[in-house]
Amino acid sequence: MSAAATAALRTGAPETEEIVDTYRDLAAPVVAQIADEGFTAQWRAMADLGVLQLAGPDATAPGPVTRSLAVIEGIGLAGADPGLCYALASQLFGMQFPLRDALGDGAWRAVDDVQQGRVLLCHALTERGGGSDPFSMETRARRDGDGFVLDGAKTFITAAPVADRAIVFARTAEGRSPFALSAFLFPLDLPGIRRGETFAKTALPTVPMGELIFEGARLPAGALLGEEGSGLAVMASTTAWERSVILGYALGPMQRLLARTVDWAADRDHFNRSMGASHQVAGRISDMALALHRSRVQLYSMAARLDAGTPARQLAAEAALTKISVSEDYVRLTEHATALSGVRAFLPDFDLAADLAGPMAALTYAGPNDLLRVGVARQLGLPVEN
Ligand SMILES: Cc1cc2nc3c(=O)[nH]c(=O)nc-3n(C[C@H](O)[C@H](O)[C@H](O)COP(=O)(O)OP(=O)(O)OC[C@H]3O[C@@H](n4cnc5c(N)ncnc54)[C@H](O)[C@@H]3O)c2cc1C
């Protein structure tokens, strides 16, 4: 796709676009060098570029969330593996920013090593018996002196096989009271903690997924995030952050897919003319651009709200709408690219091979879209429960 065409779709604030371009150019040679490396080496290479570094609140414009979103978009545009972009975005927006909110600046400095990429976090909520319903969780933390003893298992956790520290949600009281859950942050090398099964995935296969098993693991008092019983509030914060901006990881892959499909449609000859001369083909390309444009505007608008100091939890409804909209646009854009690529979409060794599983997974993680829709309707006043 020509530079002019790309520029037509990049209409954000100049300082934000500059960060996107800077990180695209910084990451491009690194992406080529690390293509055959394992996940942890790729993670560190991106961290060495400053991808996980949060700008302080006093940084010059744009604000820290917008900056991080632009950085993630830039590395995606450079061709960084979508699974890697997803994992980086997940840690940045679903863990680092909410932890900085929760811990305050002083305590946050204690987890500064996370920003250097040498310590990897994971967010452990889901269990084998239940994902969507947090109150079905069976992992329990009971008081023991000034600390807690943790028993249970968390499953389908991104980065669990390689993570160094985890945010873990556990039951500290019985029943479905909003105060029955608590959140903890602790290192994964404590006695009584082991890694369980590792799961191969069809979606985002480069980022490892696995299980964490707790067998009488003793957590120090300092592991508790917030107060005992405030787990649901911590979860509301991490999930609102995540739903607001995690799909920023898709912006680079979406732009690359659009550019590749435009080139293909313009170059391919069909019925004695360029394939792109068909109005139906042009319509699909425009729909792809629309999906990308809508997603970009929404994600940067959420980042601006967070930068303006709006607490993430106040943005829960908009965060859910953004997550639904961008994930479904990512799927739609990929469907159009798949249709226009014909058989080549299904041949992994071809440039036009399509990845539908990655975008489809976005319909499930960070809250299944069906359940998010129920929550949005409830906020609008319908008497509907999950
Ligand atoms: C790529 C990927 C990465 C992930 N990473 C993590 C991670 O790092 N940490 C973590 O804790 N979890 C993670 N998960 C797990 C994810 O959070 C769960 O898959 C999700 O919460 C849904 O749980 P479930 O898969 O058990 O689906 P279920 O709860 O069984 O729901 C399946 C589907 O049923 C429908 N459904 C169920 N109940 C209702 C209802 N009441 N109303 C309407 N529809 C309903 C929805 O369509 C829903 O999608 C990840 C998942 C994926 C795909």
The ligand as an SDF file (V2000), in Angstrom:
LIG
                    3D

 53 58  0  0  0  0  0  0  0  0999 V2000
   -5.7910  -16.4840   24.2410 C   0  0  0  0  0  0  0  0  0  0  0  0
   -6.3510  -16.5700   25.6220 C   0  0  0  0  0  0  0  0  0  0  0  0
   -5.6100  -16.1080   26.6920 C   0  0  0  0  0  0  0  0  0  0  0  0
   -6.1020  -16.2150   28.0050 C   0  0  0  0  0  0  0  0  0  0  0  0
   -5.3330  -15.7670   29.0320 N   0  0  0  0  0  0  0  0  0  0  0  0
   -5.8260  -15.8150   30.3060 C   0  0  0  0  0  0  0  0  0  0  0  0
   -5.0490  -15.3190   31.4090 C   0  0  0  0  0  0  0  0  0  0  0  0
   -3.9370  -14.8190   31.2370 O   0  0  0  0  0  0  0  0  0  0  0  0
   -5.5730  -15.4070   32.6580 N   0  0  0  0  0  0  0  0  0  0  0  0
   -6.8000  -15.9430   32.9050 C   0  0  0  0  0  0  0  0  0  0  0  0
   -7.2040  -15.9800   34.0570 O   0  0  0  0  0  0  0  0  0  0  0  0
   -7.5560  -16.4400   31.8850 N   0  0  0  0  0  0  0  0  0  0  0  0
   -7.0910  -16.3850   30.5930 C   0  0  0  0  0  0  0  0  0  0  0  0
   -7.8480  -16.8820   29.5440 N   0  0  0  0  0  0  0  0  0  0  0  0
   -9.0940  -17.5470   29.8360 C   0  0  0  0  0  0  0  0  0  0  0  0
  -10.2840  -16.6290   29.5950 C   0  0  0  0  0  0  0  0  0  0  0  0
  -10.3030  -15.5650   30.4770 O   0  0  0  0  0  0  0  0  0  0  0  0
  -11.5400  -17.5170   29.6840 C   0  0  0  0  0  0  0  0  0  0  0  0
  -11.4990  -18.3410   28.5350 O   0  0  0  0  0  0  0  0  0  0  0  0
  -12.8140  -16.7000   29.7150 C   0  0  0  0  0  0  0  0  0  0  0  0
  -12.9810  -16.0830   30.9610 O   0  0  0  0  0  0  0  0  0  0  0  0
  -14.0270  -17.5740   29.4320 C   0  0  0  0  0  0  0  0  0  0  0  0
  -14.0360  -18.6810   30.2710 O   0  0  0  0  0  0  0  0  0  0  0  0
  -14.2550  -20.1290   29.6340 P   0  0  0  0  0  0  0  0  0  0  0  0
  -13.2870  -20.3060   28.5080 O   0  0  0  0  0  0  0  0  0  0  0  0
  -14.2200  -21.1010   30.7460 O   0  0  0  0  0  0  0  0  0  0  0  0
  -15.6770  -20.0680   28.9600 O   0  0  0  0  0  0  0  0  0  0  0  0
  -17.1000  -20.3030   29.6240 P   0  0  0  0  0  0  0  0  0  0  0  0
  -17.2260  -19.5650   30.8930 O   0  0  0  0  0  0  0  0  0  0  0  0
  -17.3730  -21.7540   29.6300 O   0  0  0  0  0  0  0  0  0  0  0  0
  -18.0170  -19.5990   28.5540 O   0  0  0  0  0  0  0  0  0  0  0  0
  -18.0280  -20.0740   27.1850 C   0  0  0  0  0  0  0  0  0  0  0  0
  -19.0040  -19.2740   26.3830 C   0  0  0  0  0  0  0  0  0  0  0  0
  -20.3200  -19.5580   26.8120 O   0  0  0  0  0  0  0  0  0  0  0  0
  -21.1380  -18.4170   26.6700 C   0  0  0  0  0  0  0  0  0  0  0  0
  -21.6800  -18.1140   27.9920 N   0  0  0  0  0  0  0  0  0  0  0  0
  -21.3990  -18.7440   29.1520 C   0  0  0  0  0  0  0  0  0  0  0  0
  -22.1260  -18.2350   30.1580 N   0  0  0  0  0  0  0  0  0  0  0  0
  -22.8730  -17.2540   29.6280 C   0  0  0  0  0  0  0  0  0  0  0  0
  -23.8270  -16.3540   30.1640 C   0  0  0  0  0  0  0  0  0  0  0  0
  -24.1750  -16.3540   31.4550 N   0  0  0  0  0  0  0  0  0  0  0  0
  -24.3600  -15.4380   29.3420 N   0  0  0  0  0  0  0  0  0  0  0  0
  -24.0280  -15.4240   28.0240 C   0  0  0  0  0  0  0  0  0  0  0  0
  -23.1450  -16.2590   27.4600 N   0  0  0  0  0  0  0  0  0  0  0  0
  -22.5810  -17.1710   28.2460 C   0  0  0  0  0  0  0  0  0  0  0  0
  -20.2490  -17.3060   26.1240 C   0  0  0  0  0  0  0  0  0  0  0  0
  -20.3840  -17.2800   24.7260 O   0  0  0  0  0  0  0  0  0  0  0  0
  -18.8560  -17.7640   26.5000 C   0  0  0  0  0  0  0  0  0  0  0  0
  -17.8880  -17.2850   25.6050 O   0  0  0  0  0  0  0  0  0  0  0  0
   -7.3810  -16.7810   28.2360 C   0  0  0  0  0  0  0  0  0  0  0  0
   -8.1540  -17.2160   27.1380 C   0  0  0  0  0  0  0  0  0  0  0  0
   -7.6570  -17.1180   25.8540 C   0  0  0  0  0  0  0  0  0  0  0  0
   -8.5030  -17.5740   24.7030 C   0  0  0  0  0  0  0  0  0  0  0  0
  1  2  1  0
  2  3  1  0
  2 52  2  0
  3  4  2  0
  4  5  1  0
  4 50  1  0
  5  6  2  0
  6  7  1  0
  6 13  1  0
  7  8  2  0
  7  9  1  0
  9 10  1  0
 10 11  2  0
 10 12  1  0
 12 13  2  0
 13 14  1  0
 14 15  1  0
 14 50  1  0
 15 16  1  0
 16 17  1  0
 16 18  1  0
 18 19  1  0
 18 20  1  0
 20 21  1  0
 20 22  1  0
 22 23  1  0
 23 24  1  0
 24 25  2  0
 24 26  1  0
 24 27  1  0
 27 28  1  0
 28 29  2  0
 28 30  1  0
 28 31  1  0
 31 32  1  0
 32 33  1  0
 33 34  1  0
 33 48  1  0
 34 35  1  0
 35 36  1  0
 35 46  1  0
 36 37  1  0
 36 45  1  0
 37 38  2  0
 38 39  1  0
 39 40  1  0
 39 45  2  0
 40 41  1  0
 40 42  2  0
 42 43  1  0
 43 44  2  0
 44 45  1  0
 46 47  1  0
 46 48  1  0
 48 49  1  0
 50 51  2  0
 51 52  1  0
 52 53  1  0
M  END
$$$$
